[in-house]
Amino acid sequence: MEFDRRKSLLQLKREKFRDFTWDFDPFPSGYQLRHWPLERLTDEHLWVLIRQSIGLDYLVVLALEKLEQNA
């Protein structure tokens, strides 16, 4: 699957995050990470987002690529 890794999840998925009531970890970081370009996400960022089921169609691809590189 090819996609522009310079774009954020919000740009790729074109969805809005509407619920701002989450004020505990790890949700604020997951919300903020949706605005970051995919190429800037670290392994920890991927873990936070995947754990919250955010952008799985893109992030699982990135995570598998990272696993292949480290194998």
C-alpha positions in Angstrom: 0.0 0.0 0.0 1.5 3.3 -1.0 0.6 6.6 0.7 2.3 10.0 1.3 4.3 9.6 4.5 4.7 13.4 4.7 1.0 13.7 5.5 -0.7 13.3 8.9 -3.4 10.8 9.7 -5.9 13.6 9.7 -4.9 14.5 6.1 -4.9 10.9 4.9 -8.1 9.9 6.5 -9.9 13.2 6.3 -11.7 12.8 9.5 -12.1 15.0 12.5 -11.5 14.2 16.1 -14.6 15.4 18.0 -14.3 14.2 21.6 -12.1 16.4 23.6 -13.2 15.0 27.0 -10.4 12.5 27.3 -7.9 14.1 29.7 -5.9 11.1 30.8 -2.9 9.2 29.3 -2.4 8.0 26.7 -5.3 9.7 24.9 -4.0 13.2 24.8 -0.8 12.0 23.1 -2.9 9.9 20.6 -5.0 12.9 19.8 -1.9 15.1 19.2 -0.1 12.5 17.2 -2.9 12.5 14.6 -1.6 15.9 13.5 2.1 14.7 12.9 3.4 13.6 9.6 3.7 9.8 9.5 7.4 10.0 8.7 8.1 11.7 12.1 6.4 9.0 14.2 8.7 6.9 16.4 8.1 3.3 17.4 6.6 4.5 20.7 4.2 6.9 18.8 3.1 4.0 16.6 2.4 1.8 19.7 0.3 4.5 21.3 -1.8 5.1 18.1 -2.2 1.4 17.3 -3.2 0.6 20.8 -6.0 3.2 20.5 -7.0 1.8 17.0 -6.2 5.1 15.3 -5.2 5.0 11.7 -4.6 1.2 11.6 -4.8 1.0 7.8 -1.7 3.1 7.6 0.1 2.4 10.9 0.1 -1.3 10.7 1.9 -1.0 7.3 4.5 1.2 8.9 4.9 -1.1 11.9 5.4 -4.1 9.8 8.0 -2.3 7.7 9.9 -1.4 10.9 9.8 -5.0 12.1 11.2 -6.2 8.8 14.1 -3.7 9.0 14.9 -4.8 12.6 14.8 -8.5 11.8 
